[in-house]
Each structure stands twice: as structure tokens, then as C-alpha cells.
Amino acid sequence: MQRFAFTIGLRKESLAEYHCIHVKIWPEIEAAIRDAGITNYSIYHREGQLFGYYEYTGPPAEYAERMQRLADAPRMREWWDITEPMQIPHPDRPNGQWWTPMDEMFHQD
């Protein structure tokens, strides 16, 4: 199992809507996340910043392929067309990424 954490800004005026659409995500998106091997997925908010965390339970060698399948899943582009305008990507994020990955500094089970 691998742990991943990401951050991105959230437009202040979008907070209520962003929360509302995440109360119960679309079944197709929920299934695609599970099929990608992602579990324990959470998104937190504080002062205009979103923090996302998930655990990837699939084989490490399949991670990139599974993330591409997730991106190509039915309705995913539609979901992103709704959520991306609400978000403010960090200017220093890696090329080709929307959310900025974070480095794990400590973990205790």
C-alpha cells in the first residue's frame, strides 16, 4: 500500500458548492476510484486550501496505468469540468499535474 497526499487552492466563493457535490459523488466516479485501487480517500479544507489523501492498494508497477484509466473513466472529464474551475492550482506544481503532490514527513500506524 502506498499513501499519497496532494494540495490545491479552492476559490472562496466555491466552498459551499464544492462541499455539496462531494457529499455524495456520482456512482461512476466512485466506482472508477475503487477500480483504480484507491482506498481511504479523503479531501479536507482549511482557509482556501484543499488537502487530499488516498491510499493506493494495487501493484506499484500498475500505478501510472491505473491513474490513466481513472482519468479516462466515463464521466470523469465531466466531473473535472465542474470541479476544476473551483480550484486554484499552485504555480509551482509539477508539469502536467493539477494538484500539487506533498511529501510524507511522518507516519505512524
N, C-alpha and C positions, 0 to 999 in steps of 0.2 A: 504494500500500500504506500502510495506517495501522497503527500499533502501539498496543496497549492494555495497561495493567497495572492490577491490582487487588489488594487485600489483604483478609483476613478472619482472625479468630481461629479456632483449632482446639482443641477440648476435648482435654486431655492424655490422657484415657482412650480417645479415639477415634483416636489416631495410627496404631496398627497396623492397624486396620480400614480407615481412610481410605486408607492406603498400599496395602493388599491389593486393594481394589476398583478402584484406579487402575492396577494393574499391567497389566490388560487390560480396558479399559472395554467395555461392551456394544456390539455391532456397530451397533445402531440409533442409539446416541448418537454413536459415531464418525462414522457417515455423515451425521448431521444437522449435526455441527460442520463437516465438509467442505463440505456443501451450502450452509451459511451463508456460505461464503467465508473461513472461519477456517483459518489455517495456522500452523505453528510454535508450537503451543500447549503451554505448559509450566506446571506448578504446582510450586513449591518450598515447603519448610517450614524454619522456624527458630524455636526457642523459643516454640512455641504460635501462631505466625503463618504463614499461608499467603500466598504471593505468586504470583499468576497472571499470565501474559503470553501474548498471542497477536498475530498479525498478520492484519488483515482485508484481503483482496485484491480484494473486489468493488467495484462503483461506490460512491463515497461517498454518493450520493443514496439508495441502497438499504439503507444500514446498518441503520436502525431497523426497516425491514420485514423484513430477513433475521434480525435478532435476535428479532423477534416470531415468525417462522416456526420458529426454533430452539427457542424456549420452548414452542411448540405441537407440536413434533415428537413422534411416537409414543414412548412410554416415558420422555420427558423428565421429566414430573411424578413418575413412579415413581422415577427416578434422584435427583431433588431430595428426595423424601420420605425417601430413605436418607441423603443427604449433609448436608442442612440441619440435622438435629439434632446433627450432629458439629461444626458450625461456630458461631462466636460473632461475629455481625455487630458492626461498630464503631458505637457510639451516634451518632457524628456523620456517618454515611453519608448521601448524598443521598436524599431522599424517594423511595420506590419502588424503591430498589436494595438488593440483598442484599450483594454485595461492594462495597467502597469503591474507587472509581477513584483512580488515582495520576497525578500529572502527570509527564511526562517532563522531566528536567532536563538530560540529556546523551545523545547517541547518536553512535556512530562506526561506519561500515560498514568 
